[in-house]
Structure formats: structure tokens, C-alpha cells
Amino acid sequence: MPLKILGLNHNTAPVEIREQVVYAESEAGRALRALLTLDGVDEAMVMSTCNRTEFYLEADDHGLAQAGEWLRKDQNMDPATAASLFTLDGDEAIVHLFRVACGLESMILGEPQILGQLKDAYRLAEKNSAIGKSLGRVFRHTFSVAKKVRTDTRIGASPVSVAYAAVNLANQFFSGFSQHTALVIGAGQTIRLVAQHLHSKGIGRLFVANRNISRAKDLASEFSGFALPLSELEGTLPEADILISSTASPDPIVTVKDMQAAIRARKRRPVFAVDIAVPRDLEPEIGDLDDVYLYSVDDLDKVIVEGQGNRAAAAQDAERILQDETRRYLEIERGMRIAPLITALREQGDALRQDVLAQARRRLRQGADSQEVVEYATAALMKKMLHAPSVRLREAGEDADDAFIATARTLFDLNNNDED
């Protein structure tokens, strides 16, 4: 069964829809186990990030339909959300997966995090025994292709990422960071990159808030910042000129009420806020407040960041590599699919040969002339091997099945043997 993909991403759905279809790590494991119980689904993997929730399936058409129905029910999708789902099959699915792994389907072209996220999703699927030979083979090749693209092109040469775009936009807003304070919420890879870029641009003060205070301390110490638990967020929020959040929380971390209180304490000093999380960490209505400039993850693709032009040029080289690698992989896959048929054909031929050989040996033991036995054996073998094809060809002739007849001519190399 060819690879099938089900899901939605930033190309098919805005953030307000994507945040309705998110699977944190614990939920992803549950989803994988549920999918494997569906008829027609043999293997599964799910990747859920701020930009996409996509299921990669080894399934037949019925299994794909079952998976779509399960997803709509599992997420209690309304019609608008369900309409944002897409499916891909066969060659199109392979091309899409390769492009995702190489960053060519990312909101910010060539962003480096996607390959790591894909590998994390693969490990989670392995942990839940959802990966078998087929998806294993697909993803091993996918990771190899992504490595080749990163090595042989400059698509990853400039530090462009969602985190970099957020900090770059903040830098444009304030024209310098040395006199300003940033509060980042979360402690994952995205926030670590945010903290790294803020630090490199000389942020005056950096606060790191996280539910797990030990992780917040580790991150804060790396970039000369201060750590705090989420329970103390209310007291620190008024200090933040820059607020950037990316957690896996299913509920908002900062509410309109929280921000209203912070604005009063700040006495009309503006706040630049970026919500990278999906589902969103900052209530969207915060953007309606005076003196708050709120950007979502979808707004970042409108930001012109340095290096993007270089990546666009490198993407052309990446596309050429992908075309070659896709063609090579599909040839391997098609060869593997036909291999069992070739093996079965050879085994059938050998069984017929062994049967005729046994009969020939009996004739020799009974004193038959060796020349006569050779004539018998070759005629008998030819008759046995051509019996089934002859029957099928007669049936095709009776049914006027010209396509089958043409295929048989090609299969048996008879196109040049027509009678004059």
C-alpha cells in the first residue's frame, strides 16, 4: 500500500482552525494507538506543530477514509475545520513528505526545526509500535534526502526560523533591545531559539517563565536571564516590553484580564507580543487592547527577514535534488512491489520444470530413448507453461479485450512477430 497523508497545515487552514486540531505528545500516542485499530490502517505517524498536524499512514483507501472519519470525531470538528483537511496518496504523498522534511513546505522557507520535529514524531511512533517496515523505509529515505538537501544547498545557511522572525520583528518595532525587557513563556526548542536571538541582539533583561521551574532555570542561566514559575507571571508581566510565548498548553496562559492589569501598571508603554503557540497561549482579544501589538504565528510569514532571498535561490537547487531523489525512491518502491510477483512467477515456472523433469526421469528409467525423452520434456514443459496464458488470451479475444491482448504482446515480446 502506498503512503497516504491526512491533515491540515498553514497552507490549508489559518491558526484559529489549526489550533483546534493539535496533538501534544501524550495525545499523539493515544491517537496512534486508536488509528492502528482501524480497518485498513497498518502503520501510522503523527506530526503536530504550530504550522501543521499531519498523519502519515500505511493504509488502503478504506483505511484512509476511516482515519478521516476518526479524526473528525476525535477533534469534534465543525464543518469549517473539516473542510480544511487534505489527503494525499502515492507519488504526491511522497513528494509532500520530502518537501516537509527539507523545509520547502514551511511557513518560513527552509526553517531548520522541521526536520527535528519530524524525527521526534518518528521516535514517538516507534515507541508506540506504530512504525513498521513500510513507513520505516519511507522515513529513512526521507531523512537521507533532507540531509542531502541541507548539505548540498545553502537553504539552511541563514538563521531564518519562526523564532528568528519573531525576534527580528520585535527588533524592528523597538529599534534596539538594550533598554528593554523581554518575557518568554515556555522552555522548548522554539523558546530556546527566541532566547538565543534576544541575547545575541543585546536584550536588556530576559525573563523565562515555565510551568517546570527547573527547565526555566536551565534556559535562563544559559542566556543570563531570570527564571520564574507560571504562578508568578502576573507580577512580571508589567515588566515586559516584549512578550513571546510558545508552550503546549491547551488553554491560554495570558488572558485579556491579565494584560489589562499589566497595561495599567505600565502606564501606556507599548507591549510587543508574539504568540507562536498552537493552540494560542495569548487570548486573541489581547490584540484589541490599546498599546498592545499582538502577532500570531501566521503573521510571521508576512515578515521580510534577511536571508530569505538567499534561501529562495537555494530552494531551486533543493527542488532539483528532490526531483531526482523522488524519482529514485519511487523506482525502488515500484521495484519492491513487483518483486513478489516476479518471485512467484519464477517459483511457478520452477515447479512446472520439476514436474516435467520427474516425468522425464521416470521414462528414462523405463528404458525410453533419450532423444524421445528430450522431445517429450521440452514439449510438455512448453505446454504447461503456456496453458494458463493461452486460456486467458482466448477469453480476452472472446471479450474483445484489446488492452489485455496488447499487454500480452508486450509481455511475451510478440510485437514483431505478426503474420504478414
N, C-alpha and C positions, 0 to 999 in steps of 0.2 A: 504494500500500500504506500503511495507517495505521501510526502509531508503535507500536512494541512495546517492552516493558521486561522485562528479565530480571535477577534479582539477589537480594540479601538486605540487610536493614538492621536497625537496633536494635529495630524492631517485630517482626521475624520470627526473630531469632537473637541469643543472648547473645554477649558478647565472645569467649568461648572457641571459638565457632563462626565468628564474623566474622573472627577473626584467621587462620583457615585459608584465607580467600578474599580476599586482598589483592593489589592490583597497584600496585607502585611505578611511577614514570613510565616507566622503561626497559621494565618488564614490560607496562605498558599499551600501549605502542607495538607490542610483539610480539603481544599479544592482538588488537589492532585488525587487524593485517595477517592474522592467522590467521582471524578472523571473516569478513573480506572474501573469503576463498577458499571459503566455504561456499555451497552451492547455496541460493538464495533469500534471501541477505543482500546488500543493495546498499550500505548505509551503516551506520556504527557509531560509537558513542562510549562510553567507559567512565569512570565516576567512582568512585574508590576512596578513602574517607576512614575515619576511626576509626569512624564510625557506619554506613557503607553501602558496598557495592560493587554498582553498578547499571550494566547495559549498556542503552543506548538505541539501538534498531535500526530501520532502514527495511528491513523484511523481510516475507515472506509467512509463513503458518502453518508451512510446511515449514522455512523458514529459521529461525524461532524454535525449533522442535524441534531442528534441527541445532545451533543455538547452545547450547541447554541441554545437549545431549549432549557437545558440545565442552568446555563449562565444567566439567562433572563429571569428564571425563577429564583436562583440563588441570590441575585442582587436586586430582586423586586423591581425590575426595570420598567419605567414608564415608556410609552411609545417613542418619545423623542430620543431617549437614551438607546433603546433597542435599534432605532434606525441608524445610529452611528456605528454599529457593529459592522465589521467587514470579514470576509472569508477569502482565503487564497488556497490554491491547490496546485500540486505538481510543480512544474517549472517556475511558475510565478511565485510560489511559496519559497522555493529555494533562493531565487533572486532577492526577494524581500528580506529573508533572513540574513543573507550575506551583506546586504546594504545596511541593515540594522547594526550588525556586528562591526562594520567599518566606520560607522558614524555618518553614513551618507543619507540616512533617514532621520537624523537627529534635528531638533529644532535649530541648534547652532551647529553648522556643518563641521563634521569631524571631531566633535567633542569627545574627550578621551574616556569619560566614565562609563560609557555604554557597554564596552567590552567586559569590564569588570562586573557590571551588573548582570550581564548575560551569563558569565561564568558562575556567579553566585547562585543564579536561578538554576543552572545546570547541577551544581552541587546539592542544592535543596531537593531537586527531583531525584537525584541519585539516592539521597538519604531516605526518601520516601518510596524507594524501589519503583519509581515511575519511568525510569530510563532503561531501555533495552538495547538490543543490537542496532535497530534501525535508527532511532534518534541519536544513539551514541555515535554512530558512523557519521550522521549528518553534522552533528555539532563538533566532532573532532576536525572535520574538514572546514567547518565554519571558522573555528578558532585559528586554524592554519592560514586560511585566506585573510583574516583580519590582521594577523601578524605580518603577512607578506605585504599587505597594503600599507601598514604603518612603517614597515622597514624600507620599502621601495619607493614611497612617495613622501611628500612633505605635508601631508594632510594633518599630521599631529604636531607640526613644527611650532606653531604659535600657541600661546597659552589661552585658547578660547574654550570656555565652558560656560554652563549656566551660572556657576559661582563667579567666574571672572566677569561675565556680562553684568551681573548684579552689582559687583563692586565698581566696575567701570562706570556704570550709570550713576552710582552714588557719587563717584569722584567728579563727574561732570556737574552734578547737582550742587555740590559744595565747593568745587574748585580747590580742593586740598583737604587733607584729613587731620593735620597736626593739632588743630584746636577743637576737634570733635570727638564724640564718644559713640562707640558702636556697641550694640547689644545683639548677639547672635543667639538663637534658640535652637537647641539640638546639639548633637555631638557626632553625627555620622560623617561620611566621607565628604558630602557636599558642604556641610558647615565647616569642616576642617579646611577645605579649599577656600571658602569665604574668609575664614580667619587668617589663612596664609596670605591671601591677596591684600586684605586690610592691613596686616602687619607690614607687608613689603611696601605699601604705599604710605607708611608712617602714620597710622591712626593714633590719635592722642591717647585714648583709653579704650580697652576692649573688655567687655563682659561676656561670659559664656554661661548661659542658663540651660540646664538639662534636668530631666527627671532623675537620672542617675548622677549624683553629685560627684562620684569618683571619676566618671568619664569626663565630666565638665572640668574637673581639676586637672586631669591629664592634658586636655586640649588647651586650657587656659595657660598652663605652665609652659607649654611649647611656644606660645606666642606672647609671653609676658602680659597675660591678661588676668582677670579676676573671675572666679567661678561662683555660681550661686545655684541653689535648687529652684525649681519652678515655683515653689511655695513663696519665695521671696521676690518673685518677678514684679509684683505691684510696686514695691518700694524702689526698684531700679529703673522701671520703665520711664519715669520722668527725666532720667539722665540721658536717655538715648536720643541722639540726633539721627542715628542710622539704626534701623531695626530690620534684621534679616532672619527669617525663620525657615527651618526645614526639618520637621520631625515626622514620625509615622503615626502621630496621634489621630484617632478617628474623629475627634472633636476639636473645635477651635481652642487655641492656647490663650490668645488675646482677644477679648471681647470689645465691643463698642464702648461699654461702660468703663472697662479698664483704660482704654485710650482716652476717653473723655476726661477722666481724672488726671491722666498724665499730661494732657494738653493744658489743663487749668494750672497745674504745677509749673509747667514750662513757660507760661506767660507769653504765649503766641510764638515762641520759637518753633520753626518748622521741623517736621519729622519726615525723613525719607524712609519708606518701608518697602521691603520686597518679600513677598510670600512665595517661596519656592516649593512649598509642600503641596501634595495632592493626596488626600483631601487638604483643604487650606487650613493653615494654622491661625490666620488672622481673619476675623469676620469681615466679609467683603464690604459691609456697610461702613467700615472704618474709613474707606476711601472717600466717603461723602463728607467727612468732618473737615472743618476749616483747619488749615495749617498741617494737614497730613497728606502726603503724596504717596499713594499706595500703588505698587505694581505687582501683578501676578506673574507666574512663570510664563504665561502666554505673551505677556507684554515684552519679554526679553528678546523675542525673535525680531522685534522691530528696532532693537538697538544696533547701531553700526559700531562694531568693535574692531580694533586693529588686528590684522592677521586674517580677517575673514576673506579678503580678496585673494591672499596667497592660498588659502585653503580651497577656494573655488577653482583656482587653476590646478591645484594638486588633485582635486576631485576628478578632473578629466583623466588624469593618469590612473587614478583609482578605478574609474569606470572601465577602462581598458583591461586592467588586471582582472576585475570582476567578470567581465565577459569571457575572458579566457578560462578562468577558474570555474565559472558556472558551466561552460561547455564541457570542460574536462570532468567535472563531477557528475554531470548528467550522463555522460558517456559511460562512466564507471557504474552508475546506478542501473542504467538500462542493460549493461552487460551482465550485471549481477542478477537482474530479474530474468534474463533469458537463459542464464547458466543452468538452472534446474531443468529446463525443457531440453536443452542440449544433452545434459546428462541422462535424462530419461530416454531420449531418442537413442543414444548410444547403448544404453543398457538393454533396451528392447531389441536393437539390432544384434547385440552380442548373444542375447537369449535365443533368438532365431538361429544364429550361427551355431551355437552349441547344440541345439536340437537337430539341425541338419547334420552336423558333424557326428553326433551319436548314431544317427541312422546310417551314415556312410560307413562308419566303423563296423556296424553290425553286418552290412553287406560284404565288407572285405573279409570278415571272419567266416562268413558263409561261403567263401570261395568265389565271389563275383569278380569279374575282370576289373582291374584298377582303372582302366580308361573309362569303362562303363560307369564306375562309381563316381569318377570325377564329373562326367557329364550329368549324372543324376544329381549330385550335390549342388553343382552350380545352378542347374535348372530349378531345383527345389528351393534353394535359398532366394533366387530371384522371385519365384512365385510367391513365397511367404512375405518377402519384404514389400512387394508391390500390390499385395492383395487389398489391404485397407485403403491406400491411396486410390487404387483403381475403382473401388466401390464408391468412394467419396466423389470422384470425378464423374462417374456415371450419374450419381444423384444431382451433382451440380449441372450437368448437361440437361437432365430432365427438367430441372428448375430454372434453366436459363440463367444461372448464376455466373455471369461473365466475370465479375470481380474475382470470385474464387478461382475460376479457370485461369485467369491472368496471373494470379498469385502462384498457382501451381506451376505454370510455365516458368516463372522466375525462380521458384524454389528448386525445381528439378533441371534448371538451365536448358529449357526446351525452346527458347525463343528463336534460336537459329536453326531449328530442326523441322520447320514447317514443310509440308509437302509442296512441290511446285504446282 
